Amino acid sequence: MQTYDLIIVGGGMTGIALAAGLADSGLSIALVEAADQPPHWQEDKLDIRVSALSEASRQLLEKVGAWQPMQALRVNPYQGMRVWDSEGTAEVVFDASEAGVLDLGYLVENSVTQLGLLAAVKDQQNLDWHLGEFSMELSEPLDKTGSRELKLSSGKVLQAALIVGADGARSRLREWAGFKTREWDYNHHALVTSVRTERSHGNAAWQRFHSTGPLAFLPMNLQGDDHWCSIVWSTSPEKASELMELNEKDFNQQLTQAFEGRLGQVELSEDRQIFPLRQRHAVEYIQPGLALIGDAAHTIHPLAGQGVNLGFMDVVALTEVLQQAAGGKQSLGSLAVLQKYQQRRKMDNLAMMALMESFKRLFETQALPVLLLRNLGMKLVNSSTRIKRGMIARALGLKQLA
Ligand SMILES: Cc1cc2nc3c(=O)[nH]c(=O)nc-3n(C[C@H](O)[C@H](O)[C@H](O)COP(=O)(O)OP(=O)(O)OC[C@H]3O[C@@H](n4cnc5c(N)ncnc54)[C@H](O)[C@@H]3O)c2cc1C
């Protein structure tokens, strides 16, 4: 049996970020990760899992020492964004200079973010890795403070005052502890791939809203070539299966057409992968001795690229709460401590989820009055710098812009 102050289950982006944020806390930490190898990354090929990171996430990654190693691999800042409706003429154009910021965000392969975080924790003294280990069994609380034992696949048993579930959307920890969730199917599957386009993306993110779901072309630079885009095509499960079956030539043609050929022909496309999309939110994020962060606590439609950004904000809040508790010699797993974390994050996450749901429904509707209002609304937004600055601040994870 090994005893720690904190066990983190899941060494994805949010789990490692939490460990990195607590480097100077004086807490002893175990990180349990099922994979036994770091993620694979190639200089001459894009990882098809890409996330748009906000400025607030960049600040966290910089603070924990991950941003620099990430930049050494590949980070794609973007300055423009164009959003339009397939059923009309309205278009909203966002520009970093109009909002007085340098960049609207950063497109980064998930493998790069993970490798940057791994570089940041490489020599971290208070962190023990348990790699290639599944968490297998969670005990009931051992005492009033909620301290628990966790059994790993190798048979090792770890004990800690607090166990954090950062084990992703299908969190086993959430299930074993009986956390209730509210969830529903978006009835969308996201097809992801990367493509080379005839014209340069101009460092802008492009998103066309179809009634069947949004199609995004996200600007990537591969070895100085700015014709590469990461694709997130959210559509009905049936359409997604059809697209998966197409040969490369037909797929490229359909993609070019669905995007109105705005960047010319799609010339090359890589392997495709499909992700069924589900909205999920844990009713509570905490129990005595347990807390959920990232996708273990909430999953959201990728249409505004907010999933891991919300997860990183969970990390910021939980890091601060645990540092305070450690300084004040409070038990990390007590509800009095953990409630501060939940209070800071739940409303924020819920508000973003509600906003994404209303966007999705708004663009699904085909009724003529809604269609006209939608186009009018987009035109209004596009003509108002004030509204656009507010929207950009929200997307950047900042309260307001300077
Ligand atoms: C198509 C698509 C596009 C997206 N685009 C964006 C975007 O642009 N911007 C954005 O912010 N977000 C985006 N997201 C969301 C983002 O990918 C997720 O929010 C993020 O990956 C969640 O990170 P996590 O660390 O919480 O969980 P995960 O990445 O799922 O990591 C969980 C880790 O736990 C490990 N694990 C699981 N079970 C166990 C166990 N029992 N024992 C030990 N280890 C275990 C796994 O191996 C894994 O390493 C997108 C999602 C999709 C599907």
The ligand as an ORCA input file, in Angstrom:
! r2SCAN-3c Opt
* xyz 0 1
  C     -14.217     16.063    -32.417
  C     -13.799     16.810    -31.183
  C     -13.240     18.076    -31.304
  C     -12.870     18.797    -30.156
  N     -12.358     20.052    -30.287
  C     -12.078     20.772    -29.179
  C     -11.580     22.107    -29.296
  O     -11.391     22.650    -30.386
  N     -11.316     22.813    -28.149
  C     -11.539     22.266    -26.902
  O     -11.322     22.955    -25.899
  N     -11.973     20.985    -26.779
  C     -12.247     20.236    -27.869
  N     -12.699     18.950    -27.733
  C     -12.824     18.362    -26.382
  C     -11.487     17.809    -25.856
  O     -10.951     16.881    -26.788
  C     -11.724     17.124    -24.507
  O     -12.411     18.040    -23.663
  C     -10.408     16.713    -23.838
  O      -9.724     15.765    -24.612
  C     -10.692     16.115    -22.460
  O      -9.475     15.939    -21.779
  P      -9.443     15.116    -20.407
  O      -8.043     15.175    -19.926
  O     -10.521     15.600    -19.487
  O      -9.870     13.632    -20.813
  P      -9.190     12.621    -21.841
  O      -8.461     13.324    -22.906
  O     -10.259     11.669    -22.250
  O      -8.098     11.842    -20.948
  C      -8.463     10.813    -20.047
  C      -7.222      9.989    -19.704
  O      -7.568      9.026    -18.699
  C      -7.021      7.766    -19.024
  N      -7.890      6.763    -18.379
  C      -9.176      6.481    -18.685
  N      -9.669      5.536    -17.848
  C      -8.657      5.204    -17.005
  C      -8.536      4.298    -15.925
  N      -9.578      3.521    -15.514
  N      -7.358      4.201    -15.284
  C      -6.298      4.973    -15.658
  N      -6.363      5.864    -16.677
  C      -7.523      5.978    -17.339
  C      -7.018      7.730    -20.539
  O      -6.041      6.841    -21.027
  C      -6.691      9.187    -20.893
  O      -5.310      9.413    -21.018
  C     -13.069     18.223    -28.857
  C     -13.625     16.937    -28.744
  C     -13.987     16.229    -29.897
  C     -14.595     14.858    -29.738
*
